[in-house]
Amino acid sequence: MRAPSTPSSTRTSALGWQSLARHFSPLLLFDGFAGRGHYEGGEDGSPILFFKRSAEAVEAGRPAQVFIRCVELNPHNFADLQRVISELRHPGVSIDARRGTFSEHALESATRLRGWTTVPPAFWTADPYGFRVCR
Ligand SMILES: C[S@@+](CC[C@H](N)C(=O)[O-])C[C@H]1O[C@@H](n2cnc3c(N)ncnc32)[C@H](O)[C@@H]1O
């Protein structure tokens, strides 16, 4: 993945999610095309941005708990992503990653959420580079 800087769509997604965070807890954040966790220049990718913004929101007393699920198809990117998120810790924020396609894991997560007594509000992101390859 090459990008000169964090895409503005990713920053916008992180900001859009923060408005949800003011009102609901727990929250689920589904990063459907998560990438490696960072860009080649070292800039934070969407999983790190979402984790940091979640930790800030929890510390500000808004949601008590945020669950972040990342999905990444490419095995090399997935290995990097796992390394990156293994270093992220916060008592109010949990983050994990699954390898596979957006669609299979979105379906699995949506099916599992139906089993919750109260379905938490969820913020889902799909490929910030366009929908043409979404599967
Ligand atoms: C543009 S990059 C991710 C950028 C990242 N969301 C960010 O903002 O930092 C897109 C990623 O989606 C992955 N990808 C492509 N097709 C996918 C699919 N069908 N399901 C899940 N991930 C996919 C690619 O391997 C790549 O790492």
The ligand as an ORCA input file, in Angstrom:
! r2SCAN-3c Opt
* xyz 0 1
  C      -6.472      1.461      0.587
  S      -5.908      0.119      1.535
  C      -6.488      0.360      3.171
  C      -6.298      1.699      3.753
  C      -6.760      1.791      5.176
  N      -8.210      1.596      5.309
  C      -6.385      3.161      5.739
  O      -7.154      4.109      5.557
  O      -5.313      3.256      6.337
  C      -7.062     -1.134      1.024
  C      -6.790     -2.480      1.670
  O      -7.901     -3.313      1.419
  C      -7.412     -4.625      1.215
  N      -8.462     -5.343      0.466
  C      -8.671     -5.395     -0.875
  N      -9.783     -6.085     -1.153
  C     -10.309     -6.466      0.043
  C     -11.494     -7.185      0.405
  N     -12.340     -7.636     -0.519
  N     -11.747     -7.369      1.711
  C     -10.889     -6.890      2.670
  N      -9.756     -6.205      2.384
  C      -9.469     -5.993      1.077
  C      -6.112     -4.454      0.464
  O      -5.276     -5.590      0.625
  C      -5.556     -3.199      1.131
  O      -4.688     -3.522      2.195
*
